[in-house]
């Protein structure tokens, strides 16, 4: 009598090695494109920063060229660390590969920590008479140090037209403590470097002068950011009764 042959089950260690090889293959397929993309982003941002003596930069949201290159560097080092850790090598190559793995991991962790300590950044579109001017103020601060600039954004490329140097890391444009006035084909821009002083346009030259942009895509009817410095002449102050005045003055008759 002949028995029925059944396929034998794969040994546990063989099955595990297959899963490990598949996992390593997928990790390498993901790390390779990430490393290439990170290198391309760093090269692009560095190339843009060299245009016009540093007045042109890359700006994506609140991320400028410096922050973008740090993010790309963290991605590159992470991809490199993954690739070095999963690539199969013979035992004799481990003498070289282990220090390289450690350096890549430490570099990835270092750039991640650097991102956590990146400057606080705000971006504020500048308005003139309720219309977008086409310019954006980018302000950065870390602890009590800060700086900023006014940029013309064209996609992800920004051209600087002026700088701001506030006091103690203050962000005057984000706080609405700025003024814009049209003068022919130019826009005159003032800001207050101090958080406790309202912006003034009297008896001083504008801090920044930028060409007025004529663009059909610029929007109007935009509400200006709330400023902590309201015009006192437009504020209705209710009279208050003098608690020591009991003379029956008719001015206080209808007051509580």
FISEBA-913740 format. One record per residue (C-alpha): residue in one letter; x, y, z; residue number from 1. Coordinates in Angstrom, 3 decimals. Example, Ala and Ser with C-alpha at 12.3 -4.5 7.8 and 13.67 -1.06 7.14 Angstrom:
FISEBA-913740
SITE   code         c1         c2         c3   pos
SITE      a     12.300     -4.500      7.800     1
SITE      s     13.670     -1.060      7.140     2
END
This chain:
FISEBA-913740
SITE   code         c1         c2         c3   pos
SITE      x      0.000      0.000      0.000     1
SITE      x      1.409      3.354     -1.004     2
SITE      x      1.011      6.350      1.275     3
SITE      x     -0.032      9.882      0.254     4
SITE      x      2.863     12.254      0.150     5
SITE      x      2.186     15.663      1.699     6
SITE      x      4.486     18.682      1.385     7
SITE      x      6.533     19.111      4.462     8
SITE      x      6.089     22.310      6.468     9
SITE      x      8.981     24.800      6.169    10
SITE      x     11.265     24.817      9.098    11
SITE      x     10.713     27.748     11.503    12
SITE      x     14.213     29.159     11.002    13
SITE      x     13.863     29.063      7.197    14
SITE      x     10.533     30.910      7.362    15
SITE      x     11.991     33.518      9.696    16
SITE      x     14.972     34.127      7.404    17
SITE      x     12.606     34.677      4.494    18
SITE      x     10.627     37.257      6.449    19
SITE      x     13.839     39.030      7.475    20
SITE      x     15.051     39.146      3.883    21
SITE      x     11.696     40.588      2.730    22
SITE      x     11.751     43.207      5.490    23
SITE      x     15.309     44.214      4.589    24
SITE      x     14.372     44.503      0.909    25
SITE      x     11.423     46.789      1.656    26
SITE      x     13.536     48.932      4.015    27
SITE      x     16.216     49.379      1.351    28
SITE      x     13.604     50.236     -1.284    29
SITE      x     12.255     52.980      1.002    30
SITE      x     15.620     54.295      2.209    31
SITE      x     17.133     54.692     -1.260    32
SITE      x     14.591     57.174     -2.710    33
SITE      x     14.435     59.059      0.616    34
SITE      x     18.209     59.517      0.593    35
SITE      x     18.175     60.713     -3.018    36
SITE      x     15.298     63.126     -2.382    37
SITE      x     17.005     64.579      0.690    38
SITE      x     20.244     65.181     -1.202    39
SITE      x     18.320     66.861     -4.044    40
SITE      x     16.468     69.159     -1.601    41
SITE      x     19.721     70.178      0.131    42
SITE      x     21.392     70.909     -3.227    43
SITE      x     18.400     72.954     -4.432    44
SITE      x     18.074     75.016     -1.234    45
SITE      x     21.825     75.671     -1.144    46
SITE      x     21.820     76.739     -4.807    47
SITE      x     18.903     79.143     -4.313    48
SITE      x     20.585     80.703     -1.266    49
SITE      x     23.540     81.721     -3.441    50
SITE      x     21.393     83.833     -5.795    51
SITE      x     21.634     87.628     -5.484    52
SITE      x     23.989     87.631     -2.518    53
SITE      x     21.638     85.699     -0.251    54
SITE      x     18.555     87.847     -0.884    55
SITE      x     16.759     84.907     -2.501    56
SITE      x     15.805     81.919     -0.381    57
SITE      x     13.459     78.968     -0.221    58
SITE      x     10.371     79.430      1.944    59
SITE      x      7.765     76.704      2.535    60
SITE      x      5.272     77.835      5.149    61
SITE      x      7.314     78.746      8.208    62
SITE      x     10.322     76.737      7.027    63
SITE      x     13.168     78.700      5.472    64
SITE      x     16.212     77.349      3.675    65
SITE      x     18.139     76.662      6.884    66
SITE      x     15.281     74.711      8.475    67
SITE      x     14.552     72.858      5.223    68
SITE      x     18.183     71.757      4.936    69
SITE      x     18.156     70.539      8.546    70
SITE      x     14.981     68.519      7.876    71
SITE      x     16.489     67.104      4.678    72
SITE      x     19.733     66.277      6.499    73
SITE      x     17.793     64.410      9.199    74
SITE      x     15.944     62.468      6.494    75
SITE      x     19.195     61.634      4.678    76
SITE      x     20.981     60.466      7.811    77
SITE      x     17.962     58.405      8.887    78
SITE      x     17.763     56.755      5.464    79
SITE      x     21.518     56.126      5.517    80
SITE      x     21.327     54.609      8.988    81
SITE      x     18.491     52.300      7.919    82
SITE      x     20.378     51.259      4.787    83
SITE      x     23.602     50.535      6.657    84
SITE      x     21.766     48.546      9.315    85
SITE      x     19.778     46.291      6.972    86
SITE      x     22.187     45.744      4.096    87
SITE      x     23.581     42.188      4.261    88
SITE      x     27.356     41.960      4.465    89
SITE      x     29.904     39.303      5.317    90
SITE      x     31.412     39.167      8.768    91
SITE      x     34.719     40.758      7.773    92
SITE      x     32.963     43.931      6.609    93
SITE      x     31.369     44.475     10.011    94
SITE      x     34.594     46.055     11.277    95
SITE      x     33.966     48.971      8.912    96
SITE      x     30.164     48.871      8.880    97
SITE      x     29.528     49.025     12.629    98
SITE      x     31.287     52.424     13.122    99
SITE      x     29.515     53.741     10.010   100
SITE      x     26.150     52.623     11.400   101
SITE      x     26.872     54.284     14.744   102
SITE      x     27.895     57.559     13.054   103
SITE      x     24.743     57.615     10.912   104
SITE      x     22.479     56.953     13.906   105
SITE      x     24.177     59.624     16.036   106
SITE      x     23.959     62.103     13.154   107
SITE      x     20.239     61.418     12.657   108
SITE      x     19.562     61.882     16.366   109
SITE      x     21.664     65.066     16.435   110
SITE      x     19.780     66.712     13.571   111
SITE      x     16.472     65.696     15.173   112
SITE      x     17.491     67.453     18.399   113
SITE      x     18.567     70.475     16.354   114
SITE      x     15.079     70.627     14.821   115
SITE      x     13.547     70.707     18.302   116
SITE      x     15.620     73.824     19.071   117
SITE      x     14.866     75.582     15.794   118
SITE      x     13.773     79.244     16.022   119
SITE      x     10.121     80.157     16.486   120
SITE      x      8.973     81.400     13.082   121
SITE      x      5.888     83.329     11.953   122
SITE      x      4.793     84.345      8.450   123
SITE      x      2.458     87.315      8.013   124
SITE      x      1.021     88.510      4.665   125
SITE      x      1.275     92.311      4.564   126
SITE      x     -1.946     94.215      3.872   127
SITE      x     -2.582     97.682      2.478   128
SITE      x     -6.099     99.105      2.682   129
SITE      x     -7.525     95.628      3.149   130
SITE      x     -5.726     94.202      0.113   131
SITE      x     -2.874     91.749     -0.135   132
SITE      x      0.351     93.492     -1.154   133
SITE      x      2.058     90.351     -2.443   134
SITE      x      4.662     90.595      0.320   135
SITE      x      5.078     88.406      3.396   136
SITE      x      6.949     89.149      6.603   137
SITE      x      8.957     86.205      7.933   138
SITE      x     10.081     86.646     11.540   139
SITE      x     12.241     84.300     13.571   140
SITE      x     13.239     84.381     17.218   141
SITE      x     15.122     82.183     19.651   142
SITE      x     15.105     83.140     23.311   143
SITE      x     15.686     86.937     23.258   144
SITE      x     17.314     87.103     19.821   145
SITE      x     15.282     87.690     16.696   146
SITE      x     15.309     88.963     13.151   147
SITE      x     12.983     89.118     10.209   148
SITE      x     12.515     90.201      6.651   149
SITE      x      9.891     91.142      4.097   150
SITE      x      9.790     88.814      1.088   151
SITE      x      8.106     88.600     -2.283   152
SITE      x      6.939     84.983     -2.555   153
SITE      x      6.867     83.248     -5.929   154
SITE      x      5.937     79.660     -5.242   155
SITE      x      8.566     78.338     -2.851   156
SITE      x     11.184     80.931     -3.843   157
SITE      x     11.219     84.155     -1.816   158
SITE      x     13.074     87.376     -2.665   159
SITE      x     13.940     89.637      0.273   160
SITE      x     13.143     93.340     -0.118   161
SITE      x     13.913     94.486      3.425   162
SITE      x     14.931     93.356      6.896   163
SITE      x     13.565     93.964     10.382   164
SITE      x     15.528     93.990     13.631   165
SITE      x     13.081     93.895     16.555   166
SITE      x     13.869     94.068     20.247   167
SITE      x     14.077     90.926     22.424   168
SITE      x     12.784     88.553     19.754   169
SITE      x      9.554     90.511     19.246   170
SITE      x      7.456     89.794     16.103   171
SITE      x      5.919     93.166     15.197   172
SITE      x      4.399     92.086     11.876   173
SITE      x      2.738     89.011     13.358   174
SITE      x      1.441     91.255     16.158   175
SITE      x     -0.084     93.685     13.639   176
SITE      x      2.219     96.448     14.885   177
SITE      x      3.132     97.721     11.416   178
SITE      x      1.862    100.248      8.878   179
SITE      x      1.873    100.278      5.070   180
SITE      x      1.327    103.387      2.939   181
SITE      x      1.308    103.743     -0.834   182
SITE      x      3.578    106.337     -2.423   183
SITE      x      3.410    106.288     -6.218   184
SITE      x      4.779    102.971     -7.439   185
SITE      x      6.205    102.118     -4.021   186
SITE      x      4.974    100.807     -0.715   187
SITE      x      6.395    102.379      2.423   188
SITE      x      6.474    100.038      5.402   189
SITE      x      6.994    100.903      9.050   190
SITE      x      7.146     98.622     12.083   191
SITE      x      7.739     99.069     15.791   192
SITE      x     10.702     97.131     17.187   193
SITE      x      9.250     97.310     20.707   194
SITE      x      6.275     95.336     21.983   195
SITE      x      5.117     98.159     24.267   196
SITE      x      5.169    100.929     21.657   197
SITE      x      2.724    101.401     18.760   198
SITE      x      4.120    101.895     15.299   199
SITE      x      4.654    105.508     14.274   200
SITE      x      4.944    106.965     10.776   201
SITE      x      5.477    110.563     11.850   202
SITE      x      8.735    112.391     11.213   203
SITE      x     10.767    109.382     10.154   204
SITE      x     11.623    107.552      6.991   205
SITE      x      9.990    104.191      6.298   206
SITE      x     11.829    101.148      7.556   207
SITE      x     11.314     99.275      4.274   208
SITE      x     10.482    100.497      0.759   209
SITE      x      9.224     97.909     -1.733   210
SITE      x      7.874     98.208     -5.311   211
SITE      x      4.109     98.096     -5.547   212
SITE      x      3.000     94.897     -7.257   213
SITE      x      0.236     94.844     -9.845   214
SITE      x     -1.157     91.339     -9.822   215
SITE      x     -4.709     90.285    -10.642   216
SITE      x     -4.350     87.413     -8.189   217
SITE      x     -3.951     89.676     -5.164   218
SITE      x     -7.036     89.542     -2.951   219
SITE      x     -8.906     92.393     -1.287   220
SITE      x    -11.414     92.593      1.514   221
SITE      x     -9.049     90.946      3.982   222
SITE      x     -9.367     91.759      7.658   223
SITE      x     -6.177     93.142      9.152   224
SITE      x     -4.711     91.250     12.126   225
SITE      x     -5.893     92.444     15.491   226
SITE      x     -3.494     94.993     16.873   227
SITE      x     -2.964     95.487     20.611   228
SITE      x     -2.597     99.227     19.978   229
SITE      x     -6.089    100.632     19.204   230
SITE      x     -6.549    104.241     18.229   231
SITE      x     -7.502    105.985     21.457   232
SITE      x     -9.329    108.747     19.585   233
SITE      x    -11.866    106.176     18.314   234
SITE      x    -12.442    104.559     21.681   235
SITE      x    -15.589    105.521     23.561   236
SITE      x    -14.742    105.807     27.226   237
SITE      x    -17.752    105.747     29.528   238
SITE      x    -17.640    108.398     32.266   239
SITE      x    -17.106    107.037     35.733   240
SITE      x    -18.621    108.455     38.903   241
SITE      x    -16.200    109.936     41.345   242
SITE      x    -16.848    108.034     44.599   243
SITE      x    -15.894    111.112     46.640   244
SITE      x    -18.290    113.417     44.774   245
SITE      x    -21.572    113.598     46.739   246
SITE      x    -22.374    117.222     45.930   247
SITE      x    -25.337    116.315     43.771   248
SITE      x    -23.638    117.462     40.574   249
SITE      x    -26.247    116.883     37.803   250
SITE      x    -23.500    115.454     35.551   251
SITE      x    -23.508    112.364     37.764   252
SITE      x    -27.285    112.209     38.115   253
SITE      x    -27.873    109.413     35.619   254
SITE      x    -24.730    107.504     36.399   255
SITE      x    -24.815    104.397     38.562   256
END
